[in-house]
Amino acid sequence: MFAKYLSKFGHRIQYSVFEIDNSTRILDNIISDLKNKYEKRFSQEDSVMIFKLSSSCEVLRFGYAKNDEKDFIIIT
């Protein structure tokens, strides 16, 4: 259910890893929805981690990914 929600904002990199390339406002909306709609449905096995990557982070890209130079947010 939450994965389907995240698919509206980015794409799935792996089964439980999403790349969301969007604005801070969109991320704030995702966090708000997470807290208000989804978190209460999570079980003890569920977890969400949000990594805010900035220009100060080093990102190494290989293959197809090396053509994508945009900033991104990874939600796992």
C-alpha positions as CSV (number, residue, x, y, z in Angstrom):
1,M,0.0,0.0,0.0
2,F,2.7,2.5,0.9
3,A,4.9,1.3,-2.0
4,K,2.0,2.1,-4.4
5,Y,1.8,5.6,-2.8
6,L,5.5,6.2,-3.3
7,S,5.3,5.1,-6.9
8,K,3.4,8.3,-7.6
9,F,6.4,10.4,-6.8
10,G,9.4,8.3,-8.1
11,H,10.4,4.9,-9.2
12,R,11.3,1.7,-7.6
13,I,15.0,0.9,-7.7
14,Q,14.7,-2.4,-5.8
15,Y,11.8,-4.2,-4.2
16,S,11.8,-1.9,-1.2
17,V,13.9,1.0,-2.4
18,F,12.5,4.1,-4.1
19,E,14.2,7.0,-5.7
20,I,12.1,10.2,-5.5
21,D,13.4,13.1,-7.6
22,N,11.2,16.0,-6.4
23,S,11.0,19.2,-4.3
24,T,11.3,19.7,-0.6
25,R,7.5,20.5,-0.5
26,I,6.7,17.1,-2.0
27,L,9.0,15.4,0.5
28,D,7.3,17.3,3.3
29,N,3.9,16.1,2.0
30,I,5.2,12.5,1.8
31,I,6.4,12.7,5.4
32,S,3.1,14.2,6.6
33,D,1.2,11.4,4.8
34,L,3.5,8.8,6.3
35,K,2.9,10.1,9.8
36,N,-0.8,10.7,9.5
37,K,-2.0,7.9,7.2
38,Y,0.4,5.1,7.0
39,E,2.5,4.8,10.2
40,K,-0.4,3.6,12.4
41,R,-0.8,0.7,10.0
42,F,2.8,-0.4,10.2
43,S,3.7,-3.6,12.0
44,Q,6.9,-4.3,14.0
45,E,8.5,-5.6,10.9
46,D,7.9,-2.4,8.9
47,S,10.4,0.5,8.7
48,V,10.9,3.5,6.6
49,M,14.2,5.4,6.3
50,I,14.5,8.6,4.3
51,F,18.0,9.7,3.2
52,K,18.2,13.4,2.1
53,L,21.2,13.5,-0.2
54,S,22.6,16.9,-0.9
55,S,25.3,18.3,-3.3
56,S,27.9,17.7,-0.5
57,C,27.3,14.0,-0.7
58,E,29.5,12.1,-3.2
59,V,27.4,10.0,-5.6
60,L,29.2,7.5,-7.9
61,R,27.2,6.5,-11.0
62,F,27.8,3.7,-13.4
63,G,26.1,2.4,-16.4
64,Y,22.8,4.0,-17.3
65,A,22.8,6.0,-14.0
66,K,25.9,8.0,-15.0
67,N,23.7,10.0,-17.4
68,D,21.5,11.2,-14.6
69,E,23.0,14.2,-12.9
70,K,20.0,15.4,-10.9
71,D,19.8,15.5,-7.1
72,F,17.7,12.7,-5.6
73,I,16.1,11.4,-2.4
74,I,16.2,7.7,-1.6
75,I,13.4,6.3,0.6
76,T,13.9,2.7,1.7
